[in-house]
Each structure stands twice: as structure tokens, then as C-alpha cells.
């Protein structure tokens, strides 16, 4: 499944979470950087206008959670699961005597459009929100960010399209730049030296291509070729051009991040005489958990970056007990965002949610493991490397930034 937006594509509903298994308590990676004690917030919640929308928590600092809850059924399903996870995070805060109740989360429906996100953000700001969490799609994050920036309020959006990031608009998701650098670095560790990349001619494909070029430059790798395709005919032509270089050993690692077409490329290479293992195939985090990837025999041995599933598995029974179903894989992101928003040093700081505090180089540790925000709004995550075997994928290397 893909969630498309006019500013790009929020690909594959894929993130499964690393996090702290016992409590998933967000903390600074360096001791003393983050305060979780009883927050003596004095934002004067009683003087704020009444909030429109479901609320979680009783803290004095108002935080808006913007998610698609109507419109496109698929999007609404994701949004509902993330809203449920936020509610669980607030429940954790309320029942933990060591954590101050600093925020009230106000849930607002963006629908499936950028205009819906704009309206939700405007309403949240008029009600005194000090922080906006969400929205989900890239175009919606951009729309909400424009409104919030004008009011001096930061946004922590959930898109994985780095084009939606900017100073003050942070993306709490796995971005192409982070995952490509991680997978390329691992391939380099395996001794691979000559890389090629194949990308769909889409907005998100162009972002992935840019991330590939940047990662190869940063890691000192040899990018031998870059190809683009927008049809099956063009894909077959790419393989025709690749095969002689692969046979001659001029390319020993091939990046094929697009989940939908990766099995076809692997099969085309095999049909052209490139046996599995001749070239190291490298995928994206979008591959994680996809049945067609795991059941394509010609992808055996391929590697891809992912978040360890420990945090998701820790959240699963609690979520099922309360809501009667399994959470969407993005639920861990909303859980982490809510705990982060409640942190005393952010919610009760001056100013609230100060950019310097949000972009601490040490980062934070949430349900999905270690992450940090960069000043330009992008994020970096500690990712594992998984390797495909028939019907499954196993961790080849533990989580690293």
C-alpha cells in the first residue's frame, strides 16, 4: 500500500519499531539532556478557548494531533491506529508516577487533503496549540507547516518524504537519506565497491535517487550508473544495459528501492543470466514485511534497512487488549511523538518546544529506537540491516545510525 500526496509519496506502511520494550519511555541518549520529572507547567490551560476534537490527557500544554480520520478509507485506517497509539501513550504517562502530565492532546481530522490539513492546523492554533503532531502525508505536512510557521509553532510531521521537511517542520519517520546511507554503508562493509541504482520516474523516486547520489558521495563509493524507468519497456531496457556491466564485474551492488517493481527486476536479471548472488541487491525500508519481496526466490540474499520490530511487538498486546485489533505499523511513530511532546524540558521550556532542544545531537530513544532531528527538519534513525531468505527476512546487523 502506498499513500500518495501531491508533494510526493509516503511509501509503504512499513515501520515496526525498536523502542524500549518495558515502557517505551522516551529519553535522551545522553544523561541529563531530557527532563521527565513532574513537570510544573504553568501554561494556563484554563484560559485557553475550548478545544474542538477528542482529547487525551489533562496537562496544561495543548498539543494538536492532526491525522486523516475520514475520506480515503486506507488513510483513515492508518490515522485511527495512530490516534489510538497516542491515547495509549497518554495512558502510560498518567499511570507512571515518575512522569509529569504536561500536555493535553487534541485530535483533529485532516481528511485526505492538504486543505483539510490547513484547516485543522488553523483551528489548532486558534485554540492555543503549542505544538502540532502530524499530519501524515507529505502535502499535508507542508500545508500545516506553512500555517504553523507563520504562528511560530513547530510541527513534528509523520511523512517520510524529506521534501516536506524544513527548519521548524520536523519529520518523525524514516527518510530516504537515512536508510540509503545505512544500507550503502553496510554494503561497503561487505566489500562492495561499484554501485548502480534504478529508480521509478516519480516524485519519491527522484528523492530516492538524490539520496543514493548523496550517500555514495558521503561514503566514498563509486556510483557507476543511475537509471530511471516509468514503464515495463523502460525497465527491460535498463536490465539490457545493466547485464554486460554485471557480467564483467563492473558493478557489484545494485540499489532497487521500489518495492512494487523489485521482484520484477530480480526476475529479469535472472532471466538474463545474472544468477542470485552475482550482484548484491539492495532494497529500501519499504521492503520490510512485504510478502511479494519475501517470496521472490531471485531476491534471496538481498539486503535492506529496517527498524527492529521489538517496540512494535511490545505495543501489540496492549493495543489489542484495548482496541481489539493489531495496530498499524505507524502506531509506534505516534506513540513516540506523544511521549516526546510530553517531555518536561520541551513542554515547559521557554520557549516551548525550543528548536535547540528538539535538535540535540544526542537524539532521543523512543518506540522505534534511537533517532534525532536535524536543524533542516529531517531525521536520522538507527536502523538494522535485514537479509531476504525465502519466505522471511533475518537481521544481518543490529541497529546503527
HELIX and SHEET records of a PDB file:
HELIX    1   1 UNK A   45  UNK A   47  5                                   3    
HELIX    2   2 UNK A   73  UNK A   95  1                                  23    
HELIX    3   3 UNK A  114  UNK A  126  1                                  13    
HELIX    4   4 UNK A  138  UNK A  151  1                                  14    
HELIX    5   5 UNK A  162  UNK A  164  5                                   3    
HELIX    6   6 UNK A  176  UNK A  189  1                                  14    
HELIX    7   7 UNK A  203  UNK A  218  1                                  16    
HELIX    8   8 UNK A  232  UNK A  247  1                                  16    
HELIX    9   9 UNK A  259  UNK A  271  1                                  13    
HELIX   10  10 UNK A  285  UNK A  287  5                                   3    
HELIX   11  11 UNK A  291  UNK A  294  1                                   4    
HELIX   12  12 UNK A  297  UNK A  299  5                                   3    
HELIX   13  13 UNK A  310  UNK A  323  1                                  14    
HELIX   14  14 UNK A  331  UNK A  342  1                                  12    
HELIX   15  15 UNK A  344  UNK A  347  1                                   4    
HELIX   16  16 UNK A  355  UNK A  358  1                                   4    
SHEET    1   A 2 UNK A   3  UNK A   5  0                                        
SHEET    2   A 2 UNK A   8  UNK A  10 -1                                        
SHEET    1   B 4 UNK A  27  UNK A  28  0                                        
SHEET    2   B 4 UNK A 364  UNK A 366 -1                                        
SHEET    3   B 4 UNK A 369  UNK A 373 -1                                        
SHEET    4   B 4 UNK A 379  UNK A 381 -1                                        
SHEET    1   C 6 UNK A  55  UNK A  56  0                                        
SHEET    2   C 6 UNK A 103  UNK A 109 -1                                        
SHEET    3   C 6 UNK A  61  UNK A  67  1                                        
SHEET    4   C 6 UNK A 131  UNK A 134  1                                        
SHEET    5   C 6 UNK A 154  UNK A 157  1                                        
SHEET    6   C 6 UNK A 169  UNK A 171  1                                        
SHEET    1   D 4 UNK A 222  UNK A 229  0                                        
SHEET    2   D 4 UNK A 194  UNK A 200  1                                        
SHEET    3   D 4 UNK A 253  UNK A 255  1                                        
SHEET    4   D 4 UNK A 280  UNK A 282  1                                        
SHEET    1   E 3 UNK A 303  UNK A 306  0                                        
SHEET    2   E 3 UNK A 383  UNK A 389 -1                                        
SHEET    3   E 3 UNK A 392  UNK A 400 -1                                        
END                                                                             
